[in-house]
Structure formats: C-alpha cells, structure tokens
C-alpha cells in the first residue's frame, strides 16, 4: 500500500476529478491524505449544490471520504480564517493544519499530486 498525498489549491469546480481520484485510490487500498489550501477550502463547506446541471455536488463526494477510509483530510487554518469560515461550516472530519503539518504530510507520502 502506498501513501498518496493530494494537495488541492483550486476552488471547487463543476468536475470534481481530484475528489473522485482520492476515492478511487482509496478503493484500491492506497492511504490517501487530502490537503485543501487557499480557495480550495471551499470544497469543505458542508452545504453545496451541484456546479453544473445533473452534476455531482462537491459536498456529497466530500461526505463520502470517511466511508472510503480517507480520514486524513486537512485544511490550512490560516485560509479558514482568511475566508471567514468557522468550524461549524466545514465538515467535522476535516482538521485544521499548520504549514509545518502540511509539509510533514507531503514528506511522508510516496506520491504527491497537486490540483
């Protein structure tokens, strides 16, 4: 089993490939860590609608992460503060992280992908 770190720094888009990739990797027993930075913290807001007609909602995909054992979900605490997002607006399994925490996650991964 390999450790894969996915760093997402782009806002939620109509096509949530990064989250779908994380779910697919977890299905095949890879240990997945997701890190949301900058405007990407918007992915972690609980109540979201689809970004396109008949599209998947980002919140439904994010909500599925723990079911796939993707329980290492982090966001930059500074970004939450910058965008005025309190913990009650974000999924409860997402954890605030410092830059040092994020650096450690990246260093411990066998593979790191950035979206």
C-alpha positions as CSV (number, residue, x, y, z in Angstrom):
1,X,0.0,0.0,0.0
2,X,1.4,3.4,-0.9
3,X,0.7,6.8,0.7
4,X,-0.7,9.3,-1.7
5,X,-1.0,13.0,-0.7
6,X,-3.4,15.1,-2.8
7,X,-3.0,18.8,-2.4
8,X,-5.9,20.8,-3.8
9,X,-5.5,24.6,-4.1
10,X,-8.1,25.4,-6.7
11,X,-11.7,26.3,-5.8
12,X,-14.5,23.7,-6.3
13,X,-15.2,23.2,-10.0
14,X,-18.0,21.6,-12.0
15,X,-15.9,18.5,-12.4
16,X,-14.6,17.2,-9.1
17,X,-11.8,14.9,-10.5
18,X,-9.5,15.4,-7.6
19,X,-12.0,14.1,-5.1
20,X,-13.0,11.2,-7.4
21,X,-9.3,10.3,-7.8
22,X,-9.0,10.2,-4.0
23,X,-12.0,7.9,-3.7
24,X,-10.7,5.6,-6.5
25,X,-7.2,5.4,-4.9
26,X,-8.8,4.6,-1.5
27,X,-10.9,1.9,-3.1
28,X,-7.6,0.2,-4.2
29,X,-6.1,0.3,-0.7
30,X,-3.9,3.3,-1.1
31,X,-3.6,5.5,2.0
32,X,-4.9,8.9,0.9
33,X,-4.3,12.3,2.6
34,X,-6.1,15.3,1.2
35,X,-4.9,18.8,1.9
36,X,-7.0,21.8,0.9
37,X,-5.3,25.2,0.7
38,X,-6.2,28.7,-0.4
39,X,-9.6,29.0,-2.1
40,X,-9.9,25.2,-2.2
41,X,-11.1,25.3,1.4
42,X,-14.5,25.9,-0.3
43,X,-14.6,22.2,-1.1
44,X,-15.1,21.6,2.6
45,X,-18.2,23.7,3.1
46,X,-21.0,21.3,4.1
47,X,-23.9,22.7,2.2
48,X,-23.2,23.0,-1.5
49,X,-25.3,22.4,-4.6
50,X,-24.0,20.9,-7.9
51,X,-21.8,23.1,-10.0
52,X,-23.5,22.1,-13.3
53,X,-26.8,20.7,-14.4
54,X,-27.1,17.0,-13.4
55,X,-23.6,17.2,-11.8
56,X,-22.4,15.8,-8.6
57,X,-22.4,18.1,-5.5
58,X,-19.0,18.6,-4.0
59,X,-20.5,18.1,-0.6
60,X,-21.8,14.6,-1.5
61,X,-18.3,13.5,-2.6
62,X,-16.6,15.0,0.4
63,X,-19.1,13.4,2.7
64,X,-18.2,10.0,1.2
65,X,-14.5,10.3,2.1
66,X,-14.7,8.7,5.6
67,X,-16.6,5.7,4.1
68,X,-13.6,5.1,1.9
69,X,-11.2,5.4,4.9
70,X,-10.0,8.8,3.7
71,X,-9.9,10.2,7.2
72,X,-6.8,12.3,6.8
73,X,-8.4,15.5,5.5
74,X,-6.7,18.7,6.3
75,X,-7.1,22.4,5.6
76,X,-4.8,25.4,6.3
77,X,-6.1,27.1,9.4
78,X,-4.9,30.5,8.1
79,X,-7.1,30.0,5.0
80,X,-10.2,29.3,7.1
81,X,-9.5,32.5,9.0
82,X,-8.9,34.5,5.8
83,X,-12.2,33.3,4.2
84,X,-14.1,33.7,7.5
85,X,-15.1,30.0,7.6
86,X,-15.8,28.7,11.1
87,X,-15.5,25.1,12.1
88,X,-19.3,24.6,12.1
89,X,-19.5,25.5,8.3
90,X,-16.9,22.8,7.4
91,X,-17.2,19.0,7.5
92,X,-16.3,17.9,11.1
93,X,-13.8,15.3,9.9
94,X,-11.6,17.9,8.2
95,X,-8.8,19.1,10.5
96,X,-7.1,22.4,10.7
97,X,-3.3,22.2,10.0
98,X,-0.3,24.4,10.1
99,X,2.2,24.8,7.3
100,X,4.5,22.6,9.2
101,X,1.8,19.9,9.5
102,X,1.2,20.1,5.8
103,X,4.9,19.9,5.0
104,X,5.2,16.7,7.1
105,X,2.2,15.1,5.3
106,X,3.8,15.8,2.0
107,X,7.2,14.4,3.1
108,X,5.7,11.2,4.4
109,X,3.9,10.5,1.1
110,X,5.2,8.1,-1.5
111,X,3.4,10.2,-4.2
112,X,2.1,13.7,-4.1
113,X,-0.4,15.2,-6.6
114,X,-1.5,18.8,-6.9
115,X,-4.7,20.1,-8.4
